[in-house]
Amino acid sequence: MKTIRFKAGTNSVLIKLKDGAGMIETDFKAGDSDSEAEAAYDNAMDGLESLILAHACAGVDVKSPKCIEGVAVALEAMMNHFL
């Protein structure tokens, strides 16, 4: 099993890969979504997590500085839009 850890801004990402499949854990989500905006934000975070995991499964270096910068920019943009 291959483990990938990195920070995107202040957020943490943990990816575990095995045989072309994997799982991702992040602290991207708002948590207990009491509002419609937080629920929409969490859904957007699900999409971003899926994209990061898909890239990692496909062999993209998700720890490259440009990739991490892209994730951080996406997180900031979504926070500005939803929260």
N, C-alpha and C positions, 0 to 999 in steps of 0.2 A: 504494500500500500504506500502510495506517495502522499505526503502531507505538504500543503502549501499554506503559509501564513503571511499576511501582510496587512499594513494599515493604509487606509485611504483617508487622508485627513486625520480626524480623530476616531474614525470608525475601524473596527477590526473585521478581518475576513479569515476564515479557516475553511480550506477545501481539502477533502480526502478523495483520492482517485484510486481506482482498482479496476483493471481489465476494461478500460474504456468507459467506465461509468464513475459516478461520484456523488458526493453530497457537499453542501455548502452551509456554513453557519456564519451569520453576521449579526451585528447589532444595528442594522440599518433601520429597522421598523420602529414605529412610535410606541408599540406595546399594546396596552389595553386601549383599543380604538373606541372611544366613547362618541366621537363625532364622525359625521360623514366625510369630512376632510381628512381625518386621520385614517379612516378605513380606505379611502381612495389612495392616500399616500402609501399605506402598507401594501396595497395591491400593486402599485408602481414599483415598490421595492422588491416584491416577488419577481417581477419581470426583470429587474436589473440583476438580481441574484441568479436567475436562470441564465441570463446572457453571460455573466462571468463564469458560471459553472460550465456552460456549453463551450466557451472559449478554452477553458482549462482542459476539458475532455478532448477537445480537438487538437491539443498540443500548443496552443498559443501561450506565450510567456506572460501570464497575467501579473507577474511581479516586475515586469519591465517598467521603468519610470513613466513612459508615455501612457501605458495601459492604466497604471495606478492614477495618474493625473486625470485621465478620462473618466474613471470611476468617481473620483473626488468631485470633478466638475458636474457630472450627472447627479450626484447626491445633493450638491448645493443647489442646482437648478430645480430639482424636485422639491426640496425643502422650501425654496422661495415660492414655488407654484402652489403647493398643497397646504403648507402650514402657516 
